[in-house]
Amino acid sequence: MKDSAGKKSPREEVKINKCRELAMNDLGYLDLPYFAYGSNLNLKQIKRRCPKIKPLKAVLLKNYRLTFRNDRRSRGVADIVPSQGDKVQGALYELTPQCLRALDSYEGWPRLYDRCLVQVEDAQGSIIEAFAYRMGPEYVGAPPADDYFKIIEAGFRHWGLDAAPLYKARAAVLK
């Protein structure tokens, strides 16, 4: 939807996967949390872009695996791909509309990553609907830069996540 000047309306900017519209709660946060699994696990980094972001908790995304894929500049960036029986560790955040715009810019939405709905599970077994960024199928495996990988490692440590799947994802694209 565009306004008379041809710009995207604010309503269009707060949709996930072109169908799920978002509302705000009384505190100004979107009603759908964001599932982070890569460099956005690094709280220090994400807070620079999104100062009002609210960290919630660590969660699991089942039937996906973590990988690194080419970002069109020959650098590997984190992505998730469907993979029966696998799990991706990550964290949930509450976002303001301003945070969403900052993340969209950082993630290259909608050119590099698209937003998609996912269902994650917390430590108590509760299923939570969230959104994540995912690359399209045209991107191929590529190793991450060392500094980018270290940012993700720090995020895994912050959230108390097992880094073994992270190392496995990097090893898989180094072959």
C-alpha positions in Angstrom: 0.0 0.0 0.0 1.4 3.4 -0.9 0.3 6.9 0.0 -0.3 9.7 -2.5 3.5 10.5 -2.6 4.3 6.9 -3.6 5.9 6.1 -0.2 5.2 2.9 1.8 2.6 3.5 4.4 3.6 2.8 8.1 1.0 0.0 8.2 2.7 -1.9 5.4 6.1 -1.5 7.1 4.8 -3.5 10.1 3.8 -6.7 8.4 5.6 -9.9 8.7 5.9 -12.2 5.6 3.4 -9.9 3.7 0.4 -11.3 5.7 0.8 -10.9 9.5 0.0 -7.4 10.6 1.6 -6.3 13.9 0.0 -4.3 16.6 1.6 -2.5 19.5 1.0 -3.2 23.2 0.5 -0.4 25.8 4.3 0.0 26.3 5.0 0.6 22.6 6.4 -2.8 21.7 5.2 -4.9 18.7 2.9 -7.9 19.6 5.2 -10.4 17.9 8.6 -11.1 19.3 11.8 -11.3 17.1 13.8 -14.6 17.1 17.5 -13.9 16.8 20.0 -16.7 16.0 23.1 -15.0 14.6 24.9 -11.7 15.3 21.8 -10.2 16.8 22.3 -12.5 19.8 25.1 -10.2 20.7 23.3 -7.8 23.1 25.9 -5.1 22.9 25.7 -5.0 19.1 21.9 -5.1 18.8 21.5 -2.4 21.5 23.6 0.0 19.4 21.0 -0.3 16.6 18.0 -0.8 18.8 18.4 1.0 22.2 14.9 0.2 23.3 15.0 -3.5 22.4 13.8 -5.7 25.3 15.6 -9.1 25.7 13.2 -11.8 26.7 14.6 -15.4 26.9 16.6 -18.1 25.1 14.5 -20.4 22.9 14.8 -23.3 20.4 13.6 -23.4 16.8 12.9 -27.0 15.9 13.3 -28.6 12.5 15.8 -25.9 11.3 19.5 -25.8 11.3 22.0 -22.9 11.5 24.2 -22.3 8.4 26.2 -19.5 6.8 25.3 -18.4 3.3 26.7 -15.9 0.8 25.5 -12.3 1.2 26.3 -11.4 -2.5 29.6 -9.9 -1.3 31.2 -13.4 -0.8 30.8 -13.2 3.0 29.0 -15.8 4.9 26.2 -14.6 7.1 24.1 -16.6 9.5 20.9 -18.1 8.2 18.4 -20.8 9.1 17.2 -23.5 6.8 14.5 -26.2 7.2 16.1 -29.4 8.4 13.9 -32.2 10.0 15.1 -33.2 13.4 17.6 -30.3 13.9 17.3 -27.3 16.2 18.5 -23.7 16.2 19.2 -22.0 19.5 18.4 -18.4 19.7 16.7 -15.7 21.8 13.6 -13.6 21.7 13.4 -9.9 21.9 10.5 -7.4 22.0 10.9 -4.6 19.4 9.5 -1.2 19.0 8.5 -0.2 15.4 11.8 1.9 15.3 13.8 -1.3 16.3 12.1 -3.2 13.4 13.1 -0.5 10.9 16.7 -0.6 12.2 16.8 -4.4 12.0 15.2 -4.3 8.5 18.0 -2.0 7.4 20.8 -4.1 9.0 19.4 -7.4 7.6 18.9 -6.0 4.1 15.1 -6.6 4.2 13.6 -7.4 1.7 16.6 -7.9 -0.6 18.9 -10.2 1.4 16.6 -11.5 4.1 12.9 -11.8 4.3 10.8 -11.9 7.4 9.1 -15.2 8.2 6.9 -16.5 11.0 8.3 -19.3 13.2 7.3 -21.2 16.3 9.9 -21.4 19.0 9.9 -23.4 22.2 11.1 -22.0 25.6 12.7 -24.0 28.4 9.2 -24.8 29.9 8.0 -26.3 26.6 5.7 -23.4 25.7 5.4 -22.7 22.0 5.7 -19.0 21.1 5.0 -17.5 17.7 7.8 -15.1 16.6 9.3 -13.8 13.4 12.8 -14.3 12.1 14.9 -13.2 9.1 15.7 -15.9 6.5 17.5 -15.8 3.2 16.0 -17.0 -0.1 17.0 -20.4 -1.6 19.3 -18.8 -4.2 22.0 -18.1 -1.6 24.8 -20.7 -1.2 27.1 -21.7 1.7 30.0 -19.4 2.5 32.3 -19.1 5.5 31.8 -16.2 7.9 34.5 -13.6 8.5 36.4 -14.2 11.8 35.2 -10.9 13.4 31.6 -11.6 12.5 31.8 -15.1 13.9 33.3 -13.8 17.1 30.3 -11.4 17.5 28.0 -14.4 17.2 30.1 -16.4 19.7 29.8 -13.6 22.2 26.1 -13.7 21.8 26.0 -17.4 22.4 27.9 -16.9 25.6 25.7 -14.1 26.8 22.6 -16.2 26.4 24.2 -19.4 27.8 23.8 -21.3 24.5 25.7 -24.4 23.5 28.2 -23.2 20.8 28.7 -26.7 19.3 26.0 -26.2 16.6 27.6 -22.8 15.8 31.0 -24.4 15.2 29.4 -27.2 13.2 27.7 -24.7 10.9 31.0 -22.9 10.3 32.8 -26.2 9.6 30.2 -27.3 7.2 30.8 -24.3 4.9 34.6 -24.4 5.2 34.8 -27.8 3.4 
